[in-house]
Every structure is written in structure tokens, then in C-alpha cells.
Amino acid sequence: MTRPLDLKKRRVFADINLIPLIDVALVLVIIMMVITPFLLRSQIEVNIPKSSSTVPGQDQPLELTITRSGHIFMGTRQVSWDNLERELGFKIKGKPLLIQADKAVELDKIVRVMDIAKRLKVGKLGIAAIPSGT
């Protein structure tokens, strides 16, 4: 009592389902978007001096980093000294400015940044330091 095979009803489903592939690709893109800022920030090497009187900030400041070699970074993007005032003028807009300078940076470079901040009428200016207990 076998039934005759109906070939029209028993077709092979040969389509590729792309939805799981797209889901995995989007998850990987989101992971890369979250991780990238941390990777870029860790590549700028700065040896910040220690201080016994540090105060944690409340607003998110615009970070300006001066490396040992004298290169200057606004966030994670390198800026030339010639374009610093123009770039800082576009980005500052009421934010506090935090200068992160290596211990070996000459004082005149820090003063130069502070002069630019004064010309741009930056309200709050800070210099980053590590608490001396750490």
C-alpha cells in the first residue's frame, strides 16, 4: 500500500535565507562602532603628571592632548598648531576645555593653548592630572 509519489508536491526548497547573515553583519558593525573610539584614544600616548588636589568634572569637556613630541590632538583627531585656534573655535561652543599634556611638554606650548582659549573666551579651563595616590 504505497502511495505513488507526486513529484509536484515534493520540491526541494533551495533558496538561501539572507536574514541571519544580515543580522550577524549588523551586530558586527555595531560592535566595531562601539569599540573604535576606545582603540583610537588608547593610541595617543601621554604621561600625565600627578597632583594631590584633583577635582572631578561635571560637564563633558573638550579634551585637548599634547604629546611628548609636541603633536596636538582634539579628541582623537590630530590638529596642526597653525589651525588650532580655528578648529577649537568651531568645537568649543560653551564646553569646558581640558588640556592633557605629557609631563615632558614644554610649558610654553601649554601657555600657548591657554592664550588661544582666552582669546576664544573659554569659560572653564582645566589641566588634567592623576591623583598622587595612584
KARA-V257170 format. One record per residue. N is the residue number from 0. SS is DSSP state (H for helix, E for strand, L for the rest). NEAR is the number of other C-alpha atoms within 8 Angstrom. Layout:
<<N SS NEAR> <N SS NEAR>>
//
This chain:
<<0 L 2> <1 L 3> <2 L 4> <3 L 4> <4 L 4> <5 L 6> <6 L 6> <7 L 5> <8 L 5> <9 L 6> <10 L 6> <11 L 4> <12 L 4> <13 L 4> <14 L 4> <15 L 4> <16 L 6> <17 L 6> <18 H 6> <19 H 7> <20 H 8> <21 H 8> <22 H 8> <23 H 8> <24 H 8> <25 H 8> <26 H 8> <27 H 8> <28 H 8> <29 H 8> <30 H 8> <31 H 8> <32 H 8> <33 H 8> <34 H 8> <35 H 8> <36 H 9> <37 H 8> <38 H 8> <39 H 9> <40 H 9> <41 H 7> <42 H 6> <43 L 8> <44 L 6> <45 L 11> <46 L 7> <47 E 11> <48 L 9> <49 E 8> <50 E 9> <51 L 7> <52 L 5> <53 L 8> <54 L 4> <55 L 4> <56 L 5> <57 L 4> <58 L 6> <59 L 7> <60 L 8> <61 E 12> <62 E 10> <63 E 12> <64 E 12> <65 E 14> <66 L 13> <67 L 11> <68 L 5> <69 L 8> <70 L 10> <71 E 12> <72 E 11> <73 E 11> <74 L 9> <75 L 9> <76 E 6> <77 E 8> <78 E 11> <79 L 8> <80 L 6> <81 L 5> <82 L 8> <83 H 9> <84 H 9> <85 H 7> <86 H 9> <87 H 8> <88 H 9> <89 H 7> <90 H 7> <91 H 11> <92 L 6> <93 L 6> <94 L 12> <95 L 14> <96 E 13> <97 E 12> <98 E 13> <99 E 13> <100 E 15> <101 E 12> <102 L 8> <103 L 5> <104 L 13> <105 L 6> <106 H 6> <107 H 6> <108 H 9> <109 H 11> <110 H 8> <111 H 8> <112 H 8> <113 H 8> <114 H 8> <115 H 9> <116 H 10> <117 H 8> <118 H 7> <119 L 8> <120 L 6> <121 L 13> <122 L 7> <123 L 7> <124 E 10> <125 E 8> <126 E 8> <127 L 10> <128 L 10> <129 E 10> <130 E 10> <131 L 7> <132 L 4> <133 L 4>>
//
